[in-house]
Amino acid sequence: MSGTIEARLTEKGITLPNAAAPAGNYVPYVVSGTLVFISGQLPLVDGKPEFNGRLGESVSLEDGQRAARLCGLNLIAQLKAACGGDLERVTRVVRLGGFVNSAADFTDQPKVINGASDLMVEVFGEAGKHARAAVGAPTLPLGVSVEIEGTFEIK
């Protein structure tokens, strides 16, 4: 029988991607005590970037939110790897840090990062509510529109 979180993923039709390998000289996550720090995740599908471009120019708010949700799925995939495949070990989403590839006059970064924040609550319930930052950036790796890092508590 699957655990509560796995059952919720199945019920909502959410399939986690494979955890992506790091693209540089860093690790995808670090476990320190009961905290898991996950490196910034991009909106990748099968290792290829989705949702390239800048919010306020070539990317709509809705596509930015989809990109953030995809980053969130990739965060959860890394988290699952950090937990040895057992998401039931997750006790809290502590913090998300969101970076939005934005035009100079774009100010809806928080609305974009809601795509990931909403996913965390959808998957982890009350434990998915978290602290957060949502900031604009003039460019992001591979030209993607969003990158998100996360801190999680596990048992």
VOPAGU-2260 file (C-alpha; in pm, 1 decimal, decimal comma):
REM VOPAGU-2260
SITE   aa  ch    i         X         Y         Z
SITE  MET   A    0       0,0       0,0       0,0
SITE  SER   A    1     139,5     339,7     -92,5
SITE  GLY   A    2     185,5     614,0     164,8
SITE  THR   A    3     -21,5     927,5     192,7
SITE  ILE   A    4     199,5    1139,7     -32,3
SITE  GLU   A    5     239,6     870,9    -299,9
SITE  ALA   A    6    -137,6     813,5    -291,1
SITE  ARG   A    7    -196,2    1187,0    -331,2
SITE  LEU   A    8      40,8    1198,6    -631,4
SITE  THR   A    9    -142,8     906,6    -792,9
SITE  GLU   A   10    -486,3    1051,9    -716,1
SITE  LYS   A   11    -391,0    1383,5    -875,3
SITE  GLY   A   12    -229,4    1216,9   -1178,2
SITE  ILE   A   13     112,8    1359,5   -1095,2
SITE  THR   A   14     409,4    1163,8   -1227,1
SITE  LEU   A   15     748,0    1266,4   -1095,2
SITE  PRO   A   16    1034,2    1289,7   -1342,7
SITE  ASN   A   17    1367,4    1120,5   -1278,8
SITE  ALA   A   18    1596,1    1331,8   -1061,4
SITE  ALA   A   19    1824,4    1529,2   -1294,4
SITE  ALA   A   20    2201,7    1501,6   -1269,8
SITE  PRO   A   21    2384,2    1824,0   -1181,7
SITE  ALA   A   22    2507,9    2031,0   -1475,2
SITE  GLY   A   23    2824,1    2152,2   -1301,9
SITE  ASN   A   24    3056,7    2109,5   -1006,4
SITE  TYR   A   25    2788,2    2076,6    -737,8
SITE  VAL   A   26    2555,6    1813,7    -596,0
SITE  PRO   A   27    2177,6    1808,1    -654,6
SITE  TYR   A   28    2105,9    1808,0    -280,2
SITE  VAL   A   29    2270,8    1808,0      60,1
SITE  VAL   A   30    2119,9    1642,3     367,6
SITE  SER   A   31    2228,1    1810,9     691,4
SITE  GLY   A   32    2061,0    1670,4    1000,7
SITE  THR   A   33    1688,1    1682,4     933,5
SITE  LEU   A   34    1714,8    1938,0     651,3
SITE  VAL   A   35    1748,0    1873,2     278,7
SITE  PHE   A   36    1882,6    2160,4      69,3
SITE  ILE   A   37    1803,5    2112,2    -298,4
SITE  SER   A   38    1999,0    2294,8    -566,0
SITE  GLY   A   39    1810,0    2513,7    -810,7
SITE  GLN   A   40    1589,7    2311,6   -1043,1
SITE  LEU   A   41    1502,9    2419,5   -1395,5
SITE  PRO   A   42    1187,4    2345,3   -1593,6
SITE  LEU   A   43    1339,0    2042,3   -1767,2
SITE  VAL   A   44    1154,6    1757,8   -1938,4
SITE  ASP   A   45    1370,9    1456,5   -2023,8
SITE  GLY   A   46    1676,9    1672,7   -1966,7
SITE  LYS   A   47    1566,3    1941,8   -2211,9
SITE  PRO   A   48    1461,0    2293,6   -2112,3
SITE  GLU   A   49    1097,5    2396,9   -2145,5
SITE  PHE   A   50     957,5    2749,3   -2121,3
SITE  ASN   A   51    1255,3    2947,5   -2243,5
SITE  GLY   A   52    1240,2    3325,0   -2252,0
SITE  ARG   A   53    1163,5    3621,4   -2034,7
SITE  LEU   A   54     845,5    3699,8   -1842,8
SITE  GLY   A   55     704,9    4031,3   -1952,7
SITE  GLU   A   56     839,7    3975,8   -2304,6
SITE  SER   A   57     809,7    3636,2   -2474,3
SITE  VAL   A   58     665,4    3425,2   -2187,4
SITE  SER   A   59     312,2    3467,4   -2050,6
SITE  LEU   A   60     230,4    3466,2   -1680,4
SITE  GLU   A   61      46,1    3134,5   -1726,7
SITE  ASP   A   62     347,9    2972,8   -1895,6
SITE  GLY   A   63     570,3    3111,3   -1619,9
SITE  GLN   A   64     345,4    2941,1   -1364,7
SITE  ARG   A   65     365,4    2616,1   -1564,2
SITE  ALA   A   66     744,6    2647,6   -1567,1
SITE  ALA   A   67     745,9    2701,7   -1189,1
SITE  ARG   A   68     527,2    2393,5   -1139,9
SITE  LEU   A   69     769,5    2191,8   -1351,6
SITE  CYS   A   70    1058,6    2319,9   -1137,7
SITE  GLY   A   71     855,3    2209,0    -835,7
SITE  LEU   A   72     813,0    1859,4    -979,2
SITE  ASN   A   73    1187,7    1842,8   -1032,2
SITE  LEU   A   74    1242,0    1959,0    -672,1
SITE  ILE   A   75    1016,9    1679,9    -544,1
SITE  ALA   A   76    1202,7    1427,8    -763,2
SITE  GLN   A   77    1532,5    1534,7    -602,3
SITE  LEU   A   78    1369,2    1524,6    -259,4
SITE  LYS   A   79    1249,8    1170,1    -322,5
SITE  ALA   A   80    1606,3    1070,7    -415,6
SITE  ALA   A   81    1738,6    1238,9     -98,9
SITE  CYS   A   82    1484,1    1041,3     106,2
SITE  GLY   A   83    1584,9     706,6     -42,9
SITE  GLY   A   84    1261,2     692,5    -241,7
SITE  ASP   A   85    1034,3     749,1      60,1
SITE  LEU   A   86     848,1    1081,9      45,5
SITE  GLU   A   87     671,1     989,4     370,0
SITE  ARG   A   88     990,4    1104,2     542,4
SITE  VAL   A   89     908,0    1464,7     446,3
SITE  THR   A   90     768,5    1655,3     743,8
SITE  ARG   A   91     771,0    2009,5     604,0
SITE  VAL   A   92     848,6    2224,3     304,0
SITE  VAL   A   93    1056,1    2491,5     478,6
SITE  ARG   A   94    1143,1    2741,9     204,9
SITE  LEU   A   95    1144,4    2793,5    -170,8
SITE  GLY   A   96    1366,4    3041,8    -347,6
SITE  GLY   A   97    1232,8    3137,0    -689,5
SITE  PHE   A   98    1416,1    3315,4    -969,3
SITE  VAL   A   99    1220,0    3451,7   -1264,2
SITE  ASN   A  100    1383,7    3553,9   -1592,0
SITE  SER   A  101    1210,3    3893,5   -1610,8
SITE  ALA   A  102    1190,7    4204,3   -1820,5
SITE  ALA   A  103    1293,6    4515,2   -1625,9
SITE  ASP   A  104     932,4    4628,9   -1575,8
SITE  PHE   A  105     786,5    4284,9   -1487,9
SITE  THR   A  106     667,7    4277,3   -1124,5
SITE  ASP   A  107     460,1    3958,9   -1095,8
SITE  GLN   A  108     741,6    3725,5    -984,6
SITE  PRO   A  109     536,4    3609,5    -681,1
SITE  LYS   A  110     248,5    3508,2    -910,0
SITE  VAL   A  111     490,4    3305,3   -1124,0
SITE  ILE   A  112     642,5    3121,1    -826,3
SITE  ASN   A  113     290,1    3039,0    -704,6
SITE  GLY   A  114     304,8    2760,7    -965,3
SITE  ALA   A  115     554,8    2578,4    -742,2
SITE  SER   A  116     408,0    2692,1    -410,0
SITE  ASP   A  117      62,9    2564,7    -506,0
SITE  LEU   A  118     215,2    2230,3    -606,1
SITE  MET   A  119     385,3    2192,3    -266,6
SITE  VAL   A  120      53,4    2237,7     -85,0
SITE  GLU   A  121    -121,2    2008,7    -335,1
SITE  VAL   A  122     132,8    1731,1    -270,4
SITE  PHE   A  123     225,6    1777,7      97,0
SITE  GLY   A  124     -95,2    1931,9     233,1
SITE  GLU   A  125     -54,8    2159,3     535,3
SITE  ALA   A  126     315,5    2063,1     559,1
SITE  GLY   A  127     360,3    2211,2     211,0
SITE  LYS   A  128     308,2    2570,3     332,1
SITE  HIS   A  129     646,1    2740,7     334,0
SITE  ALA   A  130     849,8    3060,0     351,8
SITE  ARG   A  131     954,5    3193,9      13,2
SITE  ALA   A  132    1142,7    3443,2    -196,5
SITE  ALA   A  133    1049,0    3535,0    -552,9
SITE  VAL   A  134    1296,9    3755,4    -735,8
SITE  GLY   A  135    1357,9    3874,8   -1087,8
SITE  ALA   A  136    1675,3    3793,4   -1280,1
SITE  PRO   A  137    1796,7    3932,2   -1613,5
SITE  THR   A  138    1875,6    3579,5   -1739,0
SITE  LEU   A  139    1883,8    3219,0   -1613,9
SITE  PRO   A  140    2076,7    2904,3   -1715,7
SITE  LEU   A  141    1992,6    2765,1   -2060,6
SITE  GLY   A  142    1764,1    3065,1   -2118,3
SITE  VAL   A  143    1482,7    2915,5   -1907,3
SITE  SER   A  144    1216,2    3137,8   -1758,5
SITE  VAL   A  145    1224,1    3004,1   -1398,1
SITE  GLU   A  146    1462,3    2835,1   -1153,1
SITE  ILE   A  147    1363,4    2725,8    -800,7
SITE  GLU   A  148    1563,6    2594,3    -505,8
SITE  GLY   A  149    1418,2    2443,9    -190,6
SITE  THR   A  150    1474,7    2350,5     171,3
SITE  PHE   A  151    1277,9    2063,0     321,3
SITE  GLU   A  152    1259,5    1896,7     663,2
SITE  ILE   A  153    1265,1    1517,8     687,5
SITE  LYS   A  154    1252,2    1253,5     960,3
